[in-house]
Amino acid sequence: MKKPHIVIVEDEPKIIHLVREVFSASGFEVSAAHNGKNALELVAMEQPDLVILDILLPGVMDGYEVAQRLHEF
């Protein structure tokens, strides 16, 4: 049986590590992206069951724009 898959979109490595540990220990497959561009690419490729999205991301695309583009999928 395939594990449920979560993508974390967060620019703080400590938060990524903490969230990854908690969800991995609970039986989830976890991937992470550090900015909006990488998040869109990762979600398009991996088609996760859930995306945990930080709103304040570095670069030109904040979390609101990422959410809007993900909604277009």
Buried (B, 14 or more C-beta within 10 A) or exposed (E): EEEBBBBBBBBEEEBBEEBBEEBEEEEBBBBBBBBBBBBBEBBEEEEBEEBBBBEEBEEEBBBEEBBEBBEEE
